[in-house]
Amino acid sequence: MDKAGQYRGVSNLGFQPLSPLDGRYFAAVQEIGQHLSEAGLNRARLVVEIEWLIHLANNDVLDTNTEIDSVLQGKLRDIVNDFAAEDITELASIEAKTKHDVKAIEYFLRDRLTKLERTDLLELVHFGCTSEDINNLSYALTIRDAVTKVWLPKAESLVTKLTELANKFSENSMLSRTHGQPATPTTMGKELAVFVYRLTRQIEKVKAAEYLGKFSGATGTWSAQVVASPDTDWFNESKTFVEGLGLSFNPLTTQIESHDWQAELYSVIAHFNRILHNLCTDIWTYISLGYFKQIPVVGATGSSTMPHKVNPIKFENAEANLEISNAILEVLTQTLVTSRLQRDLTDSSSQRNIGVGLGHSLLAIDNATLGLDEIEINQVVLESDLLENWEVLAEAIQTVIRAEIARGTSQISDPYQLLKELTRGKRISSEDLAGFVAGLDISDEAKSALISLKPTTYTGLASKLVSIITSA
């Protein structure tokens, strides 16, 4: 018997957000929603339509002698500045009739011009534009602002925190684990610095991203515009307009901007996500090994049945959200660069999910940053682990022997094999190693250096390497 079926339905719940980004995690991603939501897109569409109207009028592109003075410019731009809930509702009402989102924007702006008693400007609204002329520029503006004003600052804050920890732990020696096995020691700071360096490279690529826009009509040829005003230099008018919005001009397109810049941007962000995912799995493992202690959050519960637990949930949550983000970004990267002949609408549906892809990345960055705030080094465990693995010095010993052979101060025939027989798959003590070194055919100076070496001091340039991330 289905006992759950004995309960009434859930219709009394009313409207509920389907995506956790709009529900449970809304606080962490609401800022990016100001740009990459439907409302954010409509706001950007109004920017493009209004700026094109001002450009046409004030450059007298069509010989209409309809200049828009600074006062009216301010009033038009205030349509965007004051764009709020009631405007969103009004646009939705218009779109319900037009069944076309960009046409709804055009009618909305025409209504505002009528109220401002400038009906002489009505036919300049959306002049010579296909919907994609408005949409591609609007997406470029919203994506640019979402990335530069929201995503990048969060990513940089994460790297700043990671840099602080790398410097703080630059001298904390720890056992490396190549293939999960004890290996040449490093320092915790140096290992974190590796991630700082990797993440910073991707951030610099995001900063260098190019945001392209087209404004060339139904098939990228300015055909209707040329017929309407053959003496106008439509190529340069469009180029000036697009660049005036702070975007790069794409001169050769079909009806749509080709979206290559979007694919390139999402590829870089996805790469950043993968590196961050790698950091999260490493931190999780260090916590599991006891290298990091977690700082309990007051009032928090780690397990519903085991009171002692402090779970590394911030890093686990980050991993999951990075995977979801990349699934979406990678689909966008693949889908957006293909359009059948001069136009199809696969990109239209796909681009509505840009905010979801970047939102999950942003949520992951937030979780990872919070997680880094809740860990501290466990020096006792680090040292204990190192001093239980003296065999990691085998590398140093065989390398010193080889140097001695090269200098002619030793006659040992196969130093690697010699150390392999001593240490492979074995645990040896400091005494075992000291006795072995004492019996080697090497110089007294080399013996002294090796006998004084400890796993805790066998870290090479690790601590100094951390300075690379602060001097770059």
C-alpha positions in Angstrom: 0.0 0.0 0.0 1.3 3.5 -0.9 1.0 5.2 2.5 2.3 8.4 1.1 -0.8 8.4 -1.2 -3.0 8.8 1.9 -2.0 12.5 2.1 -3.7 15.3 0.3 -2.0 17.0 -2.7 0.4 19.9 -2.5 -1.6 22.5 -4.4 -1.9 24.6 -1.2 1.9 25.4 -1.4 1.2 28.0 -4.0 4.0 29.2 -6.3 7.4 27.9 -5.4 10.8 28.5 -7.1 11.8 25.4 -9.1 15.5 26.2 -9.1 17.4 26.2 -5.8 19.2 29.4 -7.0 15.8 31.2 -6.8 14.9 29.5 -3.5 17.3 28.0 -1.0 20.4 29.8 -2.3 18.8 33.0 -3.5 20.8 35.2 -1.0 24.1 34.0 -2.4 23.2 34.7 -6.1 20.6 37.5 -6.1 23.2 40.1 -7.3 23.9 38.2 -10.5 20.2 37.9 -11.0 20.0 41.6 -11.4 21.8 41.1 -14.7 21.0 37.7 -16.0 17.3 37.4 -15.2 14.5 38.0 -17.7 14.0 41.4 -16.0 17.7 42.2 -16.3 17.6 41.3 -20.0 14.6 43.5 -20.6 16.3 46.4 -18.8 19.3 46.0 -21.1 17.0 45.8 -24.1 15.6 49.2 -23.1 19.2 50.5 -22.8 19.9 49.4 -26.4 16.6 50.7 -27.8 16.9 54.1 -26.1 20.6 54.6 -27.0 19.8 53.7 -30.7 16.9 56.2 -30.7 19.2 58.9 -29.3 21.9 58.0 -31.8 19.6 58.2 -34.8 18.1 61.5 -33.7 21.1 63.4 -32.5 23.3 62.3 -35.5 20.4 63.1 -37.8 21.1 59.8 -39.5 17.8 59.9 -41.4 17.6 63.7 -42.0 14.6 63.9 -39.6 15.8 67.0 -37.7 14.5 65.5 -34.4 17.2 66.2 -31.9 16.8 64.9 -28.4 18.1 67.5 -25.9 19.8 66.7 -22.7 16.6 67.0 -20.6 14.8 64.5 -22.7 17.8 62.2 -22.8 17.8 62.2 -19.0 14.1 61.3 -19.0 14.6 58.5 -21.5 17.5 57.1 -19.5 15.4 57.3 -16.3 13.1 54.8 -17.9 16.0 52.4 -17.4 17.2 53.8 -14.1 13.7 53.6 -12.6 12.8 50.2 -14.1 11.0 48.3 -11.4 8.4 45.7 -10.5 5.5 47.6 -12.0 7.4 48.0 -15.3 8.2 44.3 -15.4 4.5 43.5 -14.9 3.5 45.9 -17.6 6.0 44.4 -20.1 4.7 41.0 -19.3 1.2 42.2 -20.0 2.3 43.6 -23.4 4.2 40.4 -24.3 1.1 38.3 -23.5 -0.5 40.1 -26.4 2.4 40.4 -28.8 3.7 36.9 -28.1 7.1 38.5 -28.8 9.5 39.8 -26.1 11.4 42.4 -28.1 8.3 43.7 -29.8 6.9 44.2 -26.3 9.9 46.4 -25.5 9.3 48.5 -28.6 5.6 49.1 -27.6 6.6 49.9 -24.1 9.1 52.5 -25.2 6.6 53.9 -27.7 4.1 54.4 -24.9 6.7 56.3 -22.8 7.5 58.6 -25.7 3.8 59.3 -26.2 3.5 60.2 -22.5 6.5 62.5 -22.9 4.7 64.1 -25.9 7.3 63.2 -28.4 5.3 61.2 -30.9 7.6 62.6 -33.6 10.2 60.1 -32.4 7.9 57.0 -32.6 9.1 55.8 -36.0 12.7 56.0 -34.9 12.1 53.4 -32.2 13.6 50.0 -33.2 14.4 51.5 -36.7 16.1 49.1 -39.0 16.5 46.5 -36.3 15.8 42.9 -36.2 15.1 41.4 -32.8 18.6 39.9 -32.7 20.2 43.3 -33.1 18.6 44.2 -29.8 19.1 40.9 -28.1 22.7 40.2 -28.9 23.7 43.6 -27.6 21.5 43.2 -24.5 23.1 39.8 -23.7 26.5 41.2 -24.2 25.8 44.1 -21.8 24.2 41.8 -19.1 26.9 39.1 -19.4 29.7 41.7 -19.3 28.2 43.4 -16.2 27.4 40.1 -14.5 31.0 38.8 -15.0 32.9 42.0 -14.3 30.7 43.4 -11.5 29.7 40.2 -9.7 31.5 37.0 -10.7 35.0 38.4 -11.0 35.0 40.2 -7.6 33.9 37.0 -5.9 36.5 35.0 -7.8 39.2 37.5 -6.8 38.1 37.5 -3.2 38.4 33.7 -3.2 42.0 33.9 -4.6 42.8 36.7 -2.1 41.8 34.4 0.8 43.7 31.5 -0.7 46.8 33.7 -1.1 46.5 34.7 2.6 46.5 31.0 3.6 49.3 30.2 1.3 51.5 32.8 2.9 50.4 31.8 6.4 51.2 28.2 5.9 54.3 28.7 3.7 56.6 27.1 6.3 54.3 24.3 7.4 56.0 21.2 6.2 53.8 18.3 5.2 54.0 14.9 3.6 53.2 14.8 -0.1 51.1 12.0 -1.4 51.8 11.3 -5.1 49.4 8.5 -6.2 48.1 8.7 -2.6 51.4 7.3 -1.4 54.0 9.0 0.9 56.3 11.2 -1.3 58.8 14.0 -1.1 57.6 16.5 1.5 56.3 20.0 0.6 54.7 22.8 2.5 51.0 23.4 2.8 51.5 27.0 1.7 53.3 25.9 -1.5 50.5 23.5 -2.4 47.9 26.3 -1.9 50.0 28.6 -3.9 49.8 26.2 -6.9 46.1 26.8 -6.9 46.5 30.5 -6.5 48.7 30.6 -9.6 46.3 28.4 -11.6 43.2 30.3 -10.7 44.8 33.6 -11.3 45.7 32.7 -14.8 42.1 32.0 -15.6 40.9 35.2 -13.9 43.3 37.2 -16.1 41.8 35.5 -19.2 38.3 36.4 -18.0 39.4 40.0 -17.5 40.7 40.0 -21.1 37.4 38.7 -22.5 36.0 40.5 -25.5 32.3 41.2 -25.6 31.1 41.4 -29.3 28.0 42.9 -30.8 26.4 43.1 -34.2 23.9 45.7 -35.5 23.4 44.9 -39.1 19.8 43.8 -39.7 18.0 40.7 -40.8 20.9 38.9 -42.4 23.9 41.0 -41.5 23.8 43.1 -44.7 22.0 46.3 -43.7 19.7 45.8 -46.7 16.6 47.5 -45.5 18.6 50.4 -44.0 20.5 51.0 -47.3 17.2 51.2 -49.2 15.6 53.5 -46.6 18.7 55.8 -46.6 21.2 55.0 -49.3 23.5 57.9 -48.4 24.0 56.9 -44.8 27.2 55.0 -43.9 25.4 52.3 -42.1 28.5 50.2 -41.4 30.2 53.0 -39.5 27.0 54.2 -37.9 26.5 50.7 -36.5 30.1 50.4 -35.5 30.1 53.7 -33.7 26.9 52.8 -31.9 28.1 49.3 -30.7 31.4 50.6 -29.5 29.6 53.5 -27.8 27.9 50.8 -25.6 31.4 49.6 -24.5 31.3 46.5 -26.7 33.5 45.3 -29.6 31.9 45.5 -33.1 31.5 42.3 -35.1 31.3 43.3 -38.8 30.6 39.9 -40.3 27.6 38.0 -39.1 24.3 36.4 -40.3 21.1 37.5 -38.6 22.8 36.6 -35.3 26.0 37.5 -33.7 28.0 34.3 -33.9 28.4 33.8 -30.1 32.0 32.7 -30.4 33.0 35.2 -27.7 30.5 33.7 -25.4 31.8 30.2 -26.0 35.3 31.4 -25.3 34.3 33.1 -22.1 32.3 30.1 -20.8 35.3 27.8 -21.6 37.6 29.9 -19.4 35.1 30.1 -16.6 34.5 26.3 -16.8 38.3 25.9 -16.6 38.4 28.1 -13.5 35.6 25.9 -12.1 37.6 22.7 -12.7 40.6 24.1 -11.0 38.5 25.2 -8.0 36.9 21.7 -8.0 40.4 20.3 -7.7 41.2 22.6 -4.8 38.0 21.6 -3.0 38.7 17.8 -3.4 42.3 18.4 -2.1 41.1 20.5 0.9 38.5 17.8 1.6 41.2 15.2 1.6 43.5 17.2 3.8 40.7 17.5 6.3 40.1 13.8 6.1 43.8 13.2 6.8 43.7 15.6 9.7 46.0 18.1 8.2 43.3 20.7 8.6 41.0 21.1 11.6 37.6 22.6 11.0 36.4 25.4 13.1 32.9 24.6 14.3 30.2 27.1 13.5 28.3 28.0 16.7 24.9 26.4 16.6 25.6 24.3 13.6 24.9 20.6 13.4 27.3 18.3 11.6 25.2 15.1 11.6 21.7 14.3 12.6 22.9 11.3 14.7 26.6 11.8 15.4 27.1 14.9 17.5 30.9 14.9 17.2 31.0 15.4 13.5 32.1 18.6 11.7 31.5 17.9 8.1 33.4 19.6 5.2 30.0 20.5 3.6 31.2 23.9 2.2 33.7 22.1 0.0 31.2 19.3 -0.9 28.6 21.9 -1.8 31.1 23.7 -3.9 32.0 20.5 -5.8 28.4 19.8 -6.7 27.7 23.3 -7.8 30.8 23.5 -9.9 29.8 20.3 -11.7 26.3 21.6 -12.4 27.8 25.0 -13.6 30.1 23.2 -16.0 27.4 21.0 -17.3 25.5 24.1 -18.3 28.4 26.2 -19.5 29.7 23.3 -21.6 26.3 22.8 -23.3 26.2 26.6 -24.0 29.7 26.5 -25.4 28.8 23.7 -27.8 25.3 24.9 -28.7 25.8 28.7 -29.2 28.5 28.4 -31.9 26.2 26.7 -34.3 23.2 28.3 -36.2 21.5 26.8 -39.2 22.2 28.9 -42.2 21.3 32.5 -41.4 19.2 31.9 -38.3 17.5 29.4 -36.0 16.3 29.8 -32.4 18.3 27.2 -30.5 20.5 30.0 -29.1 17.4 31.9 -27.9 16.4 29.1 -25.5 20.0 28.3 -24.6 21.0 31.8 -23.6 18.2 32.0 -21.0 20.3 29.6 -18.9 23.4 31.7 -18.8 22.5 33.0 -15.4 22.0 29.5 -14.1 25.4 28.4 -15.3 27.2 31.4 -13.8 24.9 31.3 -10.7 26.0 27.8 -9.8 29.7 28.9 -10.3 29.1 31.9 -8.0 27.4 29.8 -5.4 30.4 27.4 -5.5 32.9 30.2 -5.1 30.9 31.5 -2.1 30.9 28.1 -0.5 34.6 27.5 -1.1 35.5 30.9 0.3 33.4 30.3 3.4 35.0 26.9 3.8 38.5 28.4 3.7 37.5 30.7 6.5 36.6 27.6 8.7 39.9 25.6 8.6 43.1 25.9 10.5 46.3 23.9 10.2 46.9 20.9 12.5 50.7 21.1 13.0 50.8 18.1 15.3 49.3 15.8 12.6 51.5 17.2 9.9 54.7 16.6 11.9 53.6 13.1 13.1 52.9 12.0 9.5 56.3 13.2 8.3 58.2 11.6 11.1 56.5 8.2 10.5 57.8 8.2 6.9 61.6 8.5 6.9 61.7 6.4 3.7 60.8 9.5 1.7 64.4 10.6 2.2 65.4 7.8 -0.2 65.1 10.2 -3.1 67.5 12.6 -1.5 70.0 9.9 -0.6 70.1 8.3 -4.1 70.4 11.8 -5.7 73.3 12.7 -3.5 75.0 9.4 -4.3 74.6 10.1 -8.0 76.1 13.5 -7.6 79.1 11.9 -5.7 79.6 9.4 -8.5 79.5 12.3 -11.0 82.2 14.1 -9.0 84.3 10.9 -8.8 84.0 10.7 -5.0 82.0 7.5 -5.0 82.1 4.1 -6.7 78.6 2.9 -6.0 77.2 1.2 -9.1 73.4 1.6 -9.0 72.2 4.1 -6.3 68.5 3.9 -7.3 68.4 0.1 -7.0 70.3 0.3 -3.7 67.7 2.6 -2.2 64.9 0.7 -3.7 66.0 -2.5 -1.9 66.2 -0.6 1.3 62.9 1.3 1.3 60.4 0.1 -1.3 57.2 -0.9 0.4 58.8 -0.6 3.8 58.7 1.6 6.9 62.2 2.5 8.2 63.3 4.5 11.2 65.7 7.5 11.5 68.2 5.1 13.0 67.9 2.7 10.1 68.5 5.5 7.6 71.4 6.9 9.6 73.1 3.5 9.8 72.6 3.0 6.1 74.1 6.4 5.3 77.1 5.9 7.6 78.1 2.8 5.6 77.9 4.4 2.2 80.9 5.0 0.0 80.5 8.8 -0.2 82.3 11.8 1.2 82.1 12.8 4.9 80.5 16.1 3.9 77.7 14.3 2.0 77.2 11.9 4.9 76.9 14.7 7.3 74.3 16.5 5.2 72.2 13.4 4.8 72.3 12.3 8.4 71.1 15.8 9.5 68.2 15.7 7.0 64.7 15.1 8.3 61.4 14.6 6.6 60.3 17.9 8.2 63.2 19.8 6.6 63.3 18.1 3.3 61.1 20.6 1.5 63.6 22.2 -1.0 62.4 25.6 -2.2 58.8 25.0 -1.2 58.5 27.9 1.3 60.2 30.3 -1.1 58.0 29.4 -4.0 55.0 30.9 -2.3 56.5 34.3 -2.9 55.8 33.9 -6.6 52.1 34.4 -6.1 52.6 37.7 -4.2 55.3 39.1 -6.5 53.6 38.4 -9.8 
